[in-house]
Amino acid sequence: MSPANKQKTYILMGEPFGIHKVRHNMEWGKKKLVDFLNKLSQEWGRNPYWQYDEYGNWADIPLGDISRKGGGPKRSKVKKFGGHGSHRCGWDVDLYYIAKDGVPRESADYRYEKIFDLERTNLLGKAILKHGGTNLEKIFVGGQNVVNFMYEEAAKMGLSQIIDNDSSGMHHNHFHVRFKNLDKDLMCVM
């Protein structure tokens, strides 16, 4: 596939109601992944329980990296982070955990109870499983409470094998959702 045709297979992810982009410049994904994110935002935006907490704090889904237009090259050359190599083909997306005050950001880390909202993060995890379904290949997740919840929910859907408990700390603040490489894109680093 020529580079020009390859770029046509990527769709720019918008910012629909229910989603807030926390990071920029890695906003391109394959159609099925972008459709998944749009369905996720529609469900999230429909349910006031997810949008607001008991104190009236609104929470959009915090969207992180997907891929660059046309895939590759890696976003980062920092070896510690592996260069985000899996975000090269439009099938991976980072969705940050929900903060108690609802502000979409990267710092809603499960290790910081004052910031991290376990209940709404679990609701997001459940919605990810529901809308990703059999198109999901793997979900990397950190934080034992979130991991346990995801194992239980995934098992109910027959998807328990896709949950990866990342104890390395690289996924301490987000779900790294990987779709199956449905178009067999050779750029994918899995």
Summary of the structure (lengths in Angstrom):
residues: 190
radius of gyration: 15.7
end to end distance: 20.2
largest distance: 52.1
contacts: 596
relative contact order: 0.17
helix: 35%
strand: 19%
